[in-house]
Amino acid sequence: MTGNTKHRLFVALIVSLVVIGLQASAFGQGRGGGHGGGPPSGGGGMGRSSDTSGGRDMGRGNASDRSNGRSDTGMDRGRTANDNLKDADNDLRHHPGIANSLHVNANALRAAFQAALAKNPNLTFGQFVAATRLAHNLGGRHPNITRDAILAGLAAGKSIGQTLQDLGLGKGEAKESVKEAERENKQSRKD
């Protein structure tokens, strides 16, 4: 395995753990075992921790401070990925024609999107669908145009059109291909 692959696997593992942690945290909120929630009885809670510890509450910010903000960045990436996955779930629920038009079932499309989010948590479901559609439409004539290649371009900060040009399409053909994918996506949302 190359160093780049190890790094990607490590990042994917961290993002996955953050997403799982956020989901577990959200699931547990408001579940006081039937006791109404809120801080524990006895006047404890976060506001009292400084008093109890004699002012030694430095641990609250330690993770962020010691990692120079990297833990905050990881949590933000996980939050963004989780929000994008929720948006995809809503989109698939309200527009089942999206998956049908791509000749896959909604669960397979959702799983593929979730895997792509591990590499690029800023990826939107619309971008993922467009990349899938473009790879399907163009891949027969241009074998190097794959969903993964398009997603890699997006992860590098390029637009879909720029990525298609980098993969060998002329500017006009790339522009028309993107427009066609947008038309197909709009139609699939109506079905």
Backbone bond lengths (Angstrom), bond angles and torsions (degrees), N, CA, C in turn:
res aa  C-N    CA-C-N  psi(-1)  N-CA   C-N-CA  omega(-1)  CA-C   N-CA-C  phi
1 M - - - 1.446 - - 1.519 109.06 -
2 T 1.312 116.11 136.49 1.462 120.02 179.36 1.522 109.46 -78.21
3 G 1.320 114.36 163.79 1.463 119.21 179.08 1.518 111.59 -62.40
4 N 1.334 116.33 -35.89 1.464 121.13 179.67 1.529 110.12 -65.00
5 T 1.329 116.53 -40.92 1.471 120.32 179.41 1.520 110.17 -66.36
6 K 1.326 116.50 -41.37 1.471 119.94 178.28 1.527 110.11 -61.80
7 H 1.328 115.56 -41.97 1.462 119.82 179.64 1.529 110.69 -62.49
8 R 1.324 116.62 -44.37 1.472 120.47 179.49 1.522 111.12 -62.77
9 L 1.328 116.60 -42.01 1.467 119.79 178.39 1.519 110.70 -63.76
10 F 1.341 116.39 -40.73 1.451 120.43 178.63 1.528 110.63 -62.64
11 V 1.328 116.90 -46.63 1.472 121.22 179.35 1.530 109.98 -61.90
12 A 1.348 116.63 -42.99 1.465 119.93 179.34 1.519 110.78 -62.28
13 L 1.337 117.16 -39.41 1.461 121.17 178.94 1.519 110.48 -64.80
14 I 1.319 117.39 -44.93 1.466 121.23 -179.66 1.523 110.61 -62.84
15 V 1.332 116.92 -46.24 1.470 120.57 179.96 1.521 109.84 -61.28
16 S 1.327 116.89 -42.23 1.469 120.65 179.87 1.520 110.64 -62.38
17 L 1.334 116.70 -43.67 1.460 119.90 179.69 1.525 111.42 -64.27
18 V 1.318 116.70 -39.48 1.462 120.13 178.60 1.526 110.38 -64.80
19 V 1.333 116.88 -44.15 1.463 120.81 179.78 1.525 110.06 -62.33
20 I 1.321 117.18 -44.55 1.466 120.98 178.97 1.518 109.89 -61.84
21 G 1.341 116.45 -43.19 1.460 120.08 179.14 1.517 112.41 -62.78
22 L 1.328 116.46 -41.55 1.463 119.87 178.88 1.525 111.49 -65.48
23 Q 1.326 115.96 -39.39 1.462 119.24 179.17 1.519 110.42 -66.85
24 A 1.325 116.82 -42.06 1.462 120.20 179.32 1.523 110.26 -64.28
25 S 1.325 116.59 -40.33 1.456 121.05 178.75 1.528 110.95 -63.66
26 A 1.338 115.84 -45.47 1.467 119.57 -179.96 1.521 110.73 -65.01
27 F 1.326 117.63 -36.78 1.457 121.31 -179.92 1.520 110.67 -66.72
28 G 1.334 116.45 -37.08 1.458 120.51 -176.05 1.512 113.99 -80.14
29 Q 1.307 119.26 -16.29 1.457 120.66 -178.51 1.518 110.68 -67.26
30 G 1.301 113.92 136.00 1.450 119.31 177.85 1.521 113.02 81.65
31 R 1.313 117.15 3.61 1.463 121.15 179.91 1.524 108.17 -103.60
32 G 1.265 117.38 83.95 1.455 121.34 -179.10 1.507 112.25 -92.58
33 G 1.310 119.35 22.60 1.452 121.36 -179.10 1.515 111.15 63.41
34 G 1.334 117.27 28.09 1.457 120.68 179.99 1.516 112.42 87.72
35 H 1.339 117.98 10.75 1.457 121.04 -176.22 1.508 113.51 -104.47
36 G 1.328 119.15 16.47 1.451 120.44 172.34 1.510 116.29 82.00
37 G 1.304 121.83 -3.56 1.456 123.11 175.99 1.504 112.66 74.33
38 G 1.321 118.01 -166.28 1.453 123.29 -179.26 1.509 111.36 85.70
39 P 1.349 117.02 -179.58 1.460 120.00 -178.95 1.525 110.65 -69.72
40 P 1.317 118.10 158.40 1.451 120.67 -179.73 1.520 110.90 -62.41
41 S 1.305 115.57 153.82 1.458 119.14 179.10 1.521 108.66 -67.32
42 G 1.308 116.17 160.82 1.446 120.31 -179.85 1.519 111.90 98.20
43 G 1.314 117.68 7.48 1.458 120.68 174.48 1.520 113.70 77.79
44 G 1.328 118.90 13.89 1.464 121.71 -179.52 1.510 110.84 -73.71
45 G 1.280 116.45 -153.36 1.455 121.53 179.00 1.507 111.54 105.57
46 M 1.311 115.80 179.31 1.460 121.66 -174.38 1.525 112.32 -65.10
47 G 1.309 118.18 -35.72 1.453 120.37 -177.72 1.514 112.65 -66.16
48 R 1.306 118.12 -26.99 1.452 123.04 -176.10 1.523 111.95 -91.52
49 S 1.329 118.83 -13.46 1.463 120.42 -173.46 1.516 112.25 -61.60
50 S 1.321 118.37 -35.67 1.457 120.71 179.72 1.515 111.03 -65.76
51 D 1.343 116.29 -40.41 1.463 120.25 178.99 1.523 110.37 -65.19
52 T 1.312 116.92 -45.66 1.453 122.19 -176.52 1.522 111.37 -65.13
53 S 1.328 116.91 -37.51 1.460 120.40 -176.36 1.517 112.55 -88.92
54 G 1.311 117.07 5.71 1.458 119.64 -178.81 1.527 111.94 65.48
55 G 1.330 116.61 30.26 1.455 120.86 177.94 1.516 113.36 89.44
56 R 1.337 117.84 5.12 1.462 120.66 -177.56 1.521 110.65 -91.76
57 D 1.328 119.28 50.55 1.468 122.61 -177.56 1.522 111.08 -99.57
58 M 1.304 116.44 33.00 1.459 121.39 -178.38 1.530 111.48 -65.41
59 G 1.310 119.70 -20.92 1.461 123.06 -174.48 1.510 113.71 -63.61
60 R 1.312 117.97 -24.71 1.464 119.79 -178.09 1.520 112.32 -58.76
61 G 1.304 117.60 -40.54 1.460 120.42 -177.73 1.515 113.62 -102.30
62 N 1.325 117.80 -0.95 1.459 120.71 -174.40 1.519 113.74 -58.20
63 A 1.313 118.19 -44.97 1.467 119.69 -176.72 1.519 110.45 -59.27
64 S 1.304 116.40 -45.08 1.459 119.91 -179.86 1.527 111.07 -68.77
65 D 1.339 116.47 -43.26 1.461 120.17 -177.91 1.525 111.77 -65.56
66 R 1.313 117.01 -47.32 1.465 120.71 -175.93 1.519 112.69 -70.16
67 S 1.322 117.30 -25.34 1.469 119.14 179.98 1.525 111.60 -96.69
68 N 1.328 116.19 9.59 1.474 120.97 -176.66 1.524 111.65 53.32
69 G 1.308 117.73 38.03 1.460 122.61 176.18 1.515 114.67 87.96
70 R 1.353 117.61 -2.67 1.469 119.39 -177.68 1.516 111.96 -63.31
71 S 1.343 118.60 -34.74 1.461 118.77 179.80 1.529 110.40 -67.65
72 D 1.330 116.45 -35.60 1.464 119.82 176.73 1.524 110.42 -65.31
73 T 1.327 115.92 -41.02 1.462 120.47 179.45 1.519 110.31 -62.53
74 G 1.321 116.96 -44.14 1.466 121.18 178.52 1.518 111.37 -61.60
75 M 1.324 116.32 -41.26 1.462 119.31 179.03 1.524 110.57 -67.03
76 D 1.323 116.81 -38.85 1.465 119.76 177.91 1.521 110.77 -63.98
77 R 1.354 116.72 -42.64 1.456 120.83 178.20 1.531 110.22 -61.12
78 G 1.324 116.53 -43.16 1.462 120.69 179.46 1.520 111.73 -64.63
79 R 1.326 115.94 -40.64 1.462 121.07 178.67 1.531 110.62 -63.86
80 T 1.335 115.68 -43.87 1.465 120.67 179.48 1.521 110.36 -62.34
81 A 1.334 116.44 -46.33 1.471 120.69 179.16 1.517 110.53 -60.82
82 N 1.330 116.95 -42.59 1.464 121.06 -179.71 1.530 110.79 -64.37
83 D 1.338 117.12 -41.83 1.465 120.68 178.08 1.533 110.60 -63.61
84 N 1.342 116.62 -42.19 1.465 119.93 179.83 1.525 111.31 -65.86
85 L 1.336 117.14 -35.53 1.462 120.26 177.66 1.534 110.80 -68.17
86 K 1.321 117.08 -38.67 1.475 120.22 176.39 1.524 110.87 -63.42
87 D 1.342 116.40 -41.18 1.464 120.16 177.62 1.530 110.85 -61.47
88 A 1.333 115.94 -40.57 1.468 120.43 178.28 1.519 110.67 -63.47
89 D 1.327 117.12 -42.73 1.469 120.49 178.49 1.527 110.84 -59.60
90 N 1.332 116.17 -44.72 1.470 120.31 178.58 1.527 110.66 -63.14
91 D 1.320 116.08 -44.08 1.461 120.68 -179.57 1.528 110.92 -61.08
92 L 1.318 116.61 -45.27 1.468 120.16 179.89 1.521 111.86 -67.10
93 R 1.319 116.86 -34.74 1.462 120.80 -179.87 1.536 110.68 -68.68
94 H 1.331 115.92 -41.85 1.465 120.17 -176.43 1.526 113.54 -86.57
95 H 1.332 116.84 -18.53 1.464 121.08 -177.70 1.536 110.27 -135.46
96 P 1.329 117.38 71.91 1.473 119.78 -177.73 1.523 113.05 -63.89
97 G 1.315 117.91 -16.40 1.459 121.23 178.84 1.523 113.08 -65.20
98 I 1.333 117.46 -20.50 1.464 120.65 179.55 1.521 109.93 -60.62
99 A 1.316 116.42 -54.07 1.473 120.43 -178.93 1.527 110.33 -64.99
100 N 1.324 116.54 -42.45 1.468 120.00 -179.31 1.520 111.85 -59.41
101 S 1.336 116.85 -41.38 1.460 120.04 -178.05 1.531 112.28 -68.42
102 L 1.331 116.59 -20.23 1.463 121.14 178.01 1.530 111.67 -95.56
103 H 1.322 115.78 3.37 1.470 123.32 177.96 1.525 112.82 61.63
104 V 1.331 116.30 38.42 1.457 122.64 173.91 1.522 107.47 -136.91
105 N 1.332 115.84 164.22 1.458 116.86 174.84 1.531 109.14 -88.60
106 A 1.300 116.19 163.47 1.469 121.25 -174.54 1.527 111.38 -61.00
107 N 1.328 117.83 -38.22 1.466 119.82 -179.26 1.521 111.84 -65.08
108 A 1.322 117.50 -40.24 1.465 120.62 178.77 1.528 110.55 -66.24
109 L 1.325 117.06 -40.52 1.460 121.02 179.06 1.526 110.24 -66.04
110 R 1.325 116.72 -42.71 1.469 121.75 178.56 1.533 110.34 -61.74
111 A 1.332 117.10 -44.51 1.468 121.14 -179.24 1.527 110.97 -64.15
112 A 1.324 117.17 -41.47 1.463 120.44 178.86 1.534 110.09 -65.53
113 F 1.324 116.98 -38.70 1.464 120.69 178.43 1.524 110.12 -66.00
114 Q 1.315 116.88 -41.84 1.463 120.98 179.55 1.530 110.22 -61.73
115 A 1.322 117.63 -41.10 1.466 120.96 177.22 1.531 110.41 -64.01
116 A 1.314 117.52 -39.02 1.460 120.97 178.93 1.528 111.31 -67.47
117 L 1.338 117.19 -32.65 1.464 121.13 178.60 1.530 111.50 -64.90
118 A 1.326 116.93 -28.58 1.462 119.59 178.59 1.528 110.67 -63.65
119 K 1.320 116.98 -30.66 1.464 121.50 178.90 1.529 111.24 -86.97
120 N 1.335 116.66 -34.33 1.464 120.94 -176.02 1.532 108.69 -143.86
121 P 1.335 117.58 89.48 1.469 119.97 -177.30 1.520 114.16 -65.23
122 N 1.322 117.98 -14.39 1.461 121.22 178.81 1.520 112.62 -85.89
123 L 1.321 117.32 -4.91 1.456 122.20 -179.63 1.525 110.25 -64.69
124 T 1.317 116.31 130.59 1.460 119.43 176.80 1.526 108.81 -92.82
125 F 1.309 115.37 160.23 1.459 119.96 179.50 1.533 109.90 -64.68
126 G 1.320 117.67 -36.77 1.462 121.14 178.07 1.526 111.73 -61.09
127 Q 1.331 116.60 -41.75 1.465 119.96 176.94 1.528 110.82 -64.66
128 F 1.325 116.11 -40.32 1.460 120.34 -179.45 1.526 110.76 -64.58
129 V 1.331 116.04 -44.17 1.468 120.44 178.82 1.526 109.65 -63.41
130 A 1.330 117.11 -42.36 1.468 120.36 179.23 1.525 110.83 -62.49
131 A 1.330 117.34 -42.67 1.470 120.95 179.15 1.531 110.50 -63.53
132 T 1.321 116.03 -40.32 1.469 120.62 178.94 1.522 110.16 -64.78
133 R 1.315 116.20 -45.49 1.462 122.04 -179.08 1.534 111.06 -64.56
134 L 1.311 116.80 -44.29 1.461 120.83 -179.68 1.529 111.49 -64.89
135 A 1.315 116.82 -40.99 1.466 120.24 177.95 1.526 110.25 -62.63
136 H 1.332 115.56 -39.29 1.472 120.32 178.66 1.527 110.51 -66.82
137 N 1.327 116.71 -44.57 1.465 121.23 -177.10 1.535 113.16 -70.91
138 L 1.333 116.98 -36.68 1.464 120.44 -171.43 1.527 114.47 -105.64
139 G 1.318 116.46 -18.40 1.463 120.61 -173.00 1.517 115.04 -59.51
140 G 1.330 118.38 -30.83 1.459 121.22 179.56 1.519 112.50 -65.60
141 R 1.333 116.27 -40.85 1.478 120.91 -179.88 1.533 112.39 -87.22
142 H 1.336 115.19 -26.86 1.468 121.13 -176.70 1.535 108.03 -130.59
143 P 1.331 117.81 86.80 1.470 120.72 -173.83 1.529 114.86 -60.32
144 N 1.324 117.71 -21.14 1.464 119.13 179.21 1.530 112.41 -79.90
145 I 1.336 117.32 -8.73 1.466 120.33 177.40 1.522 108.22 -90.56
146 T 1.325 113.58 99.06 1.464 121.45 179.04 1.522 108.66 -121.10
147 R 1.308 115.21 164.93 1.464 118.93 177.63 1.525 109.60 -60.18
148 D 1.336 117.29 -43.59 1.468 119.99 -179.29 1.524 111.90 -62.07
149 A 1.333 117.39 -39.26 1.465 120.54 179.22 1.529 110.54 -65.45
150 I 1.318 117.01 -40.93 1.466 120.69 178.28 1.524 110.31 -66.76
151 L 1.333 116.48 -43.46 1.468 120.21 179.29 1.525 111.16 -63.69
152 A 1.327 117.66 -35.44 1.471 120.75 177.31 1.534 110.20 -64.09
153 G 1.315 116.94 -39.14 1.461 120.28 176.48 1.522 111.70 -63.53
154 L 1.331 116.35 -42.45 1.465 119.94 177.85 1.524 110.89 -63.78
155 A 1.335 116.89 -41.25 1.463 121.00 179.60 1.528 111.12 -63.77
156 A 1.333 116.52 -28.62 1.468 121.66 178.45 1.531 111.85 -81.76
157 G 1.325 117.23 0.14 1.461 121.09 177.11 1.512 114.70 92.32
158 K 1.326 117.40 9.38 1.463 120.59 179.29 1.525 109.54 -90.79
159 S 1.322 116.22 158.91 1.464 121.07 174.38 1.526 108.22 -79.79
160 I 1.307 115.97 168.15 1.462 119.68 177.58 1.526 109.81 -63.75
161 G 1.323 117.58 -41.85 1.462 121.10 178.98 1.521 112.26 -61.29
162 Q 1.339 116.97 -44.97 1.460 120.70 177.82 1.530 110.54 -61.59
163 T 1.324 115.47 -41.37 1.461 120.07 -179.21 1.519 110.62 -63.78
164 L 1.338 116.70 -43.61 1.465 119.47 178.72 1.526 111.27 -61.99
165 Q 1.318 116.72 -37.78 1.465 119.94 176.95 1.531 110.86 -66.06
166 D 1.325 116.44 -40.39 1.462 120.52 177.48 1.532 111.09 -63.31
167 L 1.336 115.97 -27.32 1.463 120.58 -179.27 1.526 112.20 -89.08
168 G 1.343 117.20 4.43 1.454 119.92 171.50 1.514 117.44 115.61
169 L 1.325 118.75 -3.80 1.467 119.61 178.19 1.523 109.81 -82.98
170 G 1.324 115.46 148.99 1.458 120.05 172.34 1.521 109.59 -71.90
171 K 1.314 116.56 161.86 1.462 121.40 -177.19 1.530 111.66 -57.40
172 G 1.346 117.07 -46.54 1.465 120.82 -179.24 1.519 112.22 -64.74
173 E 1.333 117.13 -42.88 1.463 120.71 -179.97 1.533 110.77 -66.40
174 A 1.320 116.23 -38.47 1.466 120.10 178.04 1.530 110.28 -63.45
175 K 1.328 116.02 -45.14 1.469 121.02 -179.49 1.523 110.84 -62.20
176 E 1.331 117.18 -45.27 1.469 121.01 179.89 1.527 111.19 -66.71
177 S 1.322 117.71 -37.02 1.465 121.53 178.97 1.529 110.98 -64.40
178 V 1.325 116.09 -41.10 1.468 120.49 178.34 1.529 109.84 -65.49
179 K 1.338 117.64 -43.04 1.469 121.19 178.35 1.529 110.67 -60.83
180 E 1.340 116.58 -43.40 1.472 120.43 179.46 1.525 110.45 -62.60
181 A 1.324 117.59 -42.27 1.468 121.22 178.37 1.528 110.56 -62.97
182 E 1.325 117.09 -38.74 1.470 121.00 178.24 1.527 110.46 -65.39
183 R 1.340 116.99 -41.50 1.472 120.16 177.80 1.532 110.42 -62.50
184 E 1.319 116.41 -45.26 1.466 120.84 179.68 1.534 110.70 -62.56
185 N 1.333 116.10 -40.24 1.466 119.32 179.79 1.531 110.59 -66.05
186 K 1.318 116.79 -41.77 1.463 120.78 179.21 1.534 110.54 -61.70
187 Q 1.344 115.97 -41.96 1.455 120.63 178.43 1.534 111.16 -65.44
188 S 1.308 117.24 -39.97 1.475 120.31 -178.60 1.530 111.00 -66.76
189 R 1.314 117.98 -28.04 1.469 121.10 178.43 1.526 111.38 -74.09
190 K 1.345 117.06 -21.05 1.469 121.42 177.76 1.512 111.65 -81.36
191 D 1.346 116.10 -30.19 1.478 120.68 -176.06 1.495 112.28 -72.83
